Amino acid sequence: MKLKALIALACSAITLQAHALSIDFRGQYKTGSEAYESRFLFGHDFANGIGGSIEYTMNNTSKSGEGIDQVNWKDTEYQIYYKYKLNDTVTLIPSALIDVVRSKGDIYKIGLQANWAFAPSWRFDSRLRYEYKDYESKDLSKHLDHDNTTRMDLWLRKAVNEQIDTYYNFRWDYKLNNYEYVNKSPNYFENNLGVSYKVTPAFKPYAEIGYLGDTANAQQDAEWRIRIGAGYSF
């Protein structure tokens, strides 16, 4: 059986057997490309440290004559992970993901995350992930190859009080083969700021603003992204 089928089956079993399920909905808008996107995430953590999630992403077009109600499925991502607590302040999280991309194929992702609660109300998280595309596309030399990447994320989190949490996220993607991003570089960077507010123990809305750098639109100096969402656990 393919790895894809195994992870999808495991994630389905996790969400179906869960005693406590979490659901997260998020909408976003990119200023440069004028693109809307929606995402649903279903996930669960078990007491033994094993967890999983299924994420559905949809494009909401903003082309002339179309509104954000023009919905097209973009991809579905299946994830399984394990939270291993080294001590009271450090947790390691290895993970495996399969991203099923519309009209293209599958992306296999293997990662390791470390969370460090280094001070009261402060936490530093880091994650390194390798992403392998099982489908080919033409590279800069017009040869067929796999556009594989590595991705690094860093988060600095601060709990302002019992209701409000804030964070700063830095993301760096690097293309391993002969490809480039719209900025004509194998490197892609993001800088994001986010805040969440716990209305109840189960309901937490949040917002994020991110600077994404250059876009493919020559009329735009830079790409900004606005995200608004909410999570609910029950």
QUIPE-V314295 format. One record per residue. N is the residue number from 1. RES is the residue in one letter. PHI is phi as a letter, one per 20 degrees, with the letter a starting at -180 (none if undefined). NEAR is the number of other ideal C-beta (glycine too) atoms within 10 Angstrom. Layout:
n = {N;N}
res = {RES;RES}
phi = {PHI;PHI}
near = {NEAR;NEAR}
//
This chain:
n = {1;2;3;4;5;6;7;8;9;10;11;12;13;14;15;16;17;18;19;20;21;22;23;24;25;26;27;28;29;30;31;32;33;34;35;36;37;38;39;40;41;42;43;44;45;46;47;48;49;50;51;52;53;54;55;56;57;58;59;60;61;62;63;64;65;66;67;68;69;70;71;72;73;74;75;76;77;78;79;80;81;82;83;84;85;86;87;88;89;90;91;92;93;94;95;96;97;98;99;100;101;102;103;104;105;106;107;108;109;110;111;112;113;114;115;116;117;118;119;120;121;122;123;124;125;126;127;128;129;130;131;132;133;134;135;136;137;138;139;140;141;142;143;144;145;146;147;148;149;150;151;152;153;154;155;156;157;158;159;160;161;162;163;164;165;166;167;168;169;170;171;172;173;174;175;176;177;178;179;180;181;182;183;184;185;186;187;188;189;190;191;192;193;194;195;196;197;198;199;200;201;202;203;204;205;206;207;208;209;210;211;212;213;214;215;216;217;218;219;220;221;222;223;224;225;226;227;228;229;230;231;232;233;234}
res = {M;K;L;K;A;L;I;A;L;A;C;S;A;I;T;L;Q;A;H;A;L;S;I;D;F;R;G;Q;Y;K;T;G;S;E;A;Y;E;S;R;F;L;F;G;H;D;F;A;N;G;I;G;G;S;I;E;Y;T;M;N;N;T;S;K;S;G;E;G;I;D;Q;V;N;W;K;D;T;E;Y;Q;I;Y;Y;K;Y;K;L;N;D;T;V;T;L;I;P;S;A;L;I;D;V;V;R;S;K;G;D;I;Y;K;I;G;L;Q;A;N;W;A;F;A;P;S;W;R;F;D;S;R;L;R;Y;E;Y;K;D;Y;E;S;K;D;L;S;K;H;L;D;H;D;N;T;T;R;M;D;L;W;L;R;K;A;V;N;E;Q;I;D;T;Y;Y;N;F;R;W;D;Y;K;L;N;N;Y;E;Y;V;N;K;S;P;N;Y;F;E;N;N;L;G;V;S;Y;K;V;T;P;A;F;K;P;Y;A;E;I;G;Y;L;G;D;T;A;N;A;Q;Q;D;A;E;W;R;I;R;I;G;A;G;Y;S;F}
phi = {none;f;g;g;f;f;f;f;f;f;f;f;f;f;f;f;e;f;e;c;d;d;c;c;d;b;d;b;b;d;f;f;e;l;d;d;b;c;b;d;c;d;b;b;d;e;f;e;n;f;b;a;b;c;c;d;c;c;e;d;f;c;f;g;n;c;d;f;e;e;d;c;f;d;a;c;d;d;c;c;b;c;e;d;e;f;b;f;d;c;c;d;c;f;b;c;c;c;d;e;d;g;m;c;q;d;d;e;c;c;b;c;d;c;d;c;e;e;b;g;m;d;b;d;d;b;b;c;c;d;c;d;e;e;d;d;b;f;e;f;e;m;d;f;b;e;e;e;b;d;c;c;c;c;c;d;d;c;e;f;b;f;d;d;c;c;b;d;c;d;c;c;d;c;e;e;d;e;c;b;e;f;e;m;c;f;d;c;c;c;c;c;c;c;b;c;c;e;f;c;g;d;d;c;f;b;b;b;c;c;d;d;n;f;c;f;e;f;e;d;f;a;d;d;c;d;c;c;b;b;d;c;c;b}
near = {6;9;11;15;11;14;19;17;12;16;24;13;12;23;16;9;9;16;7;11;14;19;13;18;13;19;15;18;17;19;15;19;16;13;18;19;18;17;18;15;18;17;21;19;17;15;7;8;13;14;20;24;21;17;19;14;19;17;17;19;17;15;9;5;6;10;10;15;8;14;12;9;11;17;17;16;20;24;22;20;20;15;17;11;12;11;7;7;12;13;18;13;18;13;19;18;20;22;21;15;16;13;6;13;13;17;20;17;17;13;20;14;18;14;19;14;16;10;10;6;11;12;18;14;18;14;17;14;17;14;18;14;19;13;13;12;13;12;16;12;7;7;11;9;16;15;19;16;21;14;16;14;18;13;18;14;17;14;14;11;8;7;12;12;19;14;18;13;17;14;17;14;17;14;18;15;14;14;16;14;17;15;15;7;13;16;12;19;14;16;13;18;13;18;15;18;14;16;12;9;7;12;13;19;14;19;15;18;14;19;13;21;19;17;20;11;14;7;6;15;10;11;21;15;19;13;17;14;20;16;18;15;16;8}
//
